[in-house]
């Protein structure tokens, strides 16, 4: 049971302090799984809590627990950051010049690209999933949320979350059979070593 009313964090410093202390590590891990720049991760974490303060009066305990509500806010903030970064990257690419690479630089670059090929393929396959399916898969497989908590975060019914998760995993198996996440509807013997994590 929470030691505070999340609806009060916008105007009660003690409630916010308790809320922040309880959730900051969860949110830092959530952001770290999606962002590799520590400064950007810190900025996003702060933005998530600011957004929670601004929308505290909209918190409804009947629609889910405070953690699921905060994860929902975090998804919106991080998605907005991705879109903003993509726009900036496209704009900067128009003006950026190409650096000359020598043979050693090219060889090292090829080695790095080859080593990361499977991860890129998995990320590309996940990016190609419909938003609803990808969101459930990320929350369950990357963030270790239960299916019920993922449903709360997304504001959908648990049965809808289960169907979306099943479809996402099926699509990934079709594209990348060696990297697909396990499906709880399949017997354990059908999962590969890579799937069993």
C-alpha positions as CSV (number, residue, x, y, z in Angstrom):
1,X,0.0,0.0,0.0
2,X,1.4,3.4,-0.9
3,X,2.4,5.7,1.9
4,X,0.9,8.7,0.0
5,X,-1.9,9.6,-2.3
6,X,-0.5,9.9,-5.9
7,X,-3.1,12.5,-6.6
8,X,-1.5,14.8,-4.1
9,X,2.1,14.8,-5.5
10,X,1.5,17.9,-7.5
11,X,0.9,20.1,-4.4
12,X,2.2,18.1,-1.4
13,X,6.0,18.0,-1.2
14,X,6.0,15.1,1.3
15,X,3.7,13.0,-0.9
16,X,6.0,13.7,-3.9
17,X,9.1,12.8,-1.9
18,X,7.6,9.4,-0.9
19,X,6.4,8.8,-4.5
20,X,9.8,9.8,-6.0
21,X,11.8,7.6,-3.5
22,X,9.6,4.6,-4.2
23,X,9.7,4.9,-8.0
24,X,13.0,6.6,-9.1
25,X,15.0,3.4,-9.5
26,X,12.2,1.7,-11.5
27,X,12.1,4.7,-13.8
28,X,15.9,5.0,-14.1
29,X,15.9,1.3,-15.2
30,X,13.0,1.9,-17.6
31,X,14.9,4.8,-19.2
32,X,18.3,3.0,-19.2
33,X,16.8,0.1,-21.3
34,X,15.9,2.6,-24.0
35,X,18.6,5.3,-23.9
36,X,22.4,4.9,-23.9
37,X,23.4,8.5,-23.1
38,X,23.6,9.1,-19.3
39,X,22.8,12.8,-19.6
40,X,19.8,12.2,-21.8
41,X,18.7,9.4,-19.4
42,X,18.9,11.8,-16.4
43,X,16.9,14.5,-18.3
44,X,14.2,12.0,-19.3
45,X,13.9,10.7,-15.8
46,X,13.4,14.3,-14.5
47,X,10.9,14.9,-17.4
48,X,8.9,11.8,-16.4
49,X,8.5,13.0,-12.8
50,X,7.7,16.5,-13.9
51,X,5.0,15.1,-16.1
52,X,3.7,13.0,-13.2
53,X,3.5,16.2,-11.1
54,X,1.6,18.0,-13.8
55,X,-0.9,15.2,-14.3
56,X,-1.3,14.1,-10.7
57,X,-4.8,15.4,-10.5
58,X,-5.7,12.9,-13.3
59,X,-4.6,9.9,-11.3
60,X,-7.5,7.5,-10.8
61,X,-6.8,4.5,-8.6
62,X,-9.7,2.6,-10.2
63,X,-7.7,2.6,-13.5
64,X,-4.5,1.0,-12.1
65,X,-1.8,1.3,-9.5
66,X,0.6,4.3,-9.2
67,X,3.5,2.3,-10.7
68,X,1.5,1.4,-13.8
69,X,0.3,5.0,-14.1
70,X,3.9,6.2,-13.9
71,X,5.1,3.7,-16.5
72,X,2.4,5.0,-18.8
73,X,3.7,8.5,-18.4
74,X,7.3,7.3,-18.9
75,X,6.3,5.6,-22.2
76,X,4.8,8.9,-23.5
77,X,7.8,10.9,-22.5
78,X,10.4,8.5,-24.0
79,X,8.4,8.1,-27.2
80,X,8.2,11.9,-27.5
81,X,12.0,12.1,-27.0
82,X,12.5,9.4,-29.7
83,X,10.4,11.4,-32.2
84,X,12.2,14.6,-31.3
85,X,15.7,13.0,-31.7
86,X,14.7,11.4,-35.0
87,X,13.6,14.8,-36.4
88,X,16.9,16.4,-35.2
89,X,19.0,13.6,-36.7
90,X,17.3,14.0,-40.0
91,X,17.8,17.8,-39.9
92,X,21.5,17.4,-38.9
93,X,22.1,14.7,-41.6
94,X,21.3,17.2,-44.3
95,X,24.3,19.4,-43.2
96,X,26.8,16.9,-41.9
97,X,29.8,16.1,-43.9
98,X,31.3,12.6,-44.2
99,X,34.6,12.0,-42.4
100,X,37.3,10.2,-44.3
101,X,37.9,6.7,-42.9
102,X,41.1,4.8,-43.4
103,X,41.2,1.0,-44.0
104,X,41.7,0.2,-40.3
105,X,38.7,2.4,-39.4
106,X,36.6,0.7,-42.0
107,X,37.6,-2.8,-40.9
108,X,36.8,-2.0,-37.2
109,X,33.5,-0.5,-38.2
110,X,32.6,-3.6,-40.2
111,X,33.6,-5.9,-37.3
112,X,31.3,-3.8,-34.9
113,X,28.5,-3.9,-37.4
114,X,28.8,-7.7,-37.9
115,X,28.9,-8.3,-34.2
116,X,25.7,-6.3,-33.7
117,X,23.8,-7.7,-36.7
118,X,21.5,-9.9,-34.6
119,X,20.6,-7.2,-32.2
120,X,19.9,-4.8,-35.0
121,X,17.7,-7.4,-36.7
122,X,15.7,-7.9,-33.5
123,X,15.3,-4.1,-33.0
124,X,14.2,-3.7,-36.6
125,X,11.8,-6.5,-36.3
126,X,10.3,-5.1,-33.1
127,X,10.1,-1.6,-34.7
128,X,8.1,-3.1,-37.5
129,X,5.5,-4.5,-35.1
130,X,2.2,-2.6,-34.7
131,X,2.5,-0.1,-31.9
132,X,0.1,-1.9,-29.6
133,X,1.9,-5.2,-30.0
134,X,5.4,-3.7,-29.6
135,X,4.3,-1.8,-26.5
136,X,3.1,-4.9,-24.7
137,X,6.2,-6.9,-25.7
138,X,8.6,-4.2,-24.5
139,X,6.8,-3.9,-21.1
140,X,6.7,-7.6,-20.5
141,X,10.0,-8.7,-22.1
142,X,12.2,-5.7,-21.5
143,X,10.7,-4.1,-18.3
144,X,9.7,-7.4,-16.6
145,X,6.1,-6.2,-16.0
146,X,3.4,-8.8,-15.5
147,X,0.8,-9.0,-18.3
148,X,-1.7,-7.4,-15.9
149,X,0.6,-4.5,-15.1
150,X,1.4,-4.0,-18.8
151,X,-2.3,-3.9,-19.5
152,X,-2.7,-1.2,-16.8
153,X,0.1,0.8,-18.2
154,X,-1.5,0.7,-21.7
155,X,-5.0,1.2,-20.5
156,X,-6.2,-2.1,-22.0
157,X,-7.8,-5.2,-20.7
158,X,-5.5,-8.1,-19.7
159,X,-7.0,-10.4,-22.3
160,X,-6.2,-7.7,-25.0
161,X,-2.7,-7.5,-23.7
162,X,-2.3,-11.3,-23.9
163,X,-3.5,-11.4,-27.5
164,X,-1.2,-8.6,-28.5
165,X,1.8,-10.3,-26.8
166,X,1.0,-13.5,-28.5
167,X,0.8,-11.8,-31.9
168,X,4.0,-9.9,-31.3
169,X,5.9,-13.1,-30.4
170,X,4.4,-14.9,-33.4
171,X,5.5,-12.2,-35.8
172,X,9.0,-12.1,-34.3
173,X,9.3,-15.9,-34.7
174,X,8.3,-15.6,-38.3
175,X,11.0,-13.0,-39.0
176,X,13.7,-14.1,-36.5
177,X,13.0,-17.7,-35.3
178,X,16.3,-17.8,-33.4
179,X,15.6,-14.6,-31.4
180,X,11.9,-14.6,-30.7
181,X,10.7,-14.3,-27.1
182,X,9.0,-17.4,-25.6
183,X,5.3,-17.7,-25.8
184,X,3.6,-18.7,-22.6
185,X,1.1,-20.7,-24.6
186,X,3.8,-23.0,-25.9
187,X,5.3,-25.9,-23.9
188,X,8.7,-25.2,-22.5
189,X,10.3,-27.9,-24.7
190,X,9.6,-25.8,-27.8
191,X,11.7,-22.8,-26.6
192,X,15.3,-22.4,-27.8
193,X,18.1,-21.7,-25.4
194,X,18.1,-18.0,-26.5
195,X,14.4,-17.8,-25.8
196,X,14.7,-19.2,-22.2
197,X,15.8,-16.3,-20.2
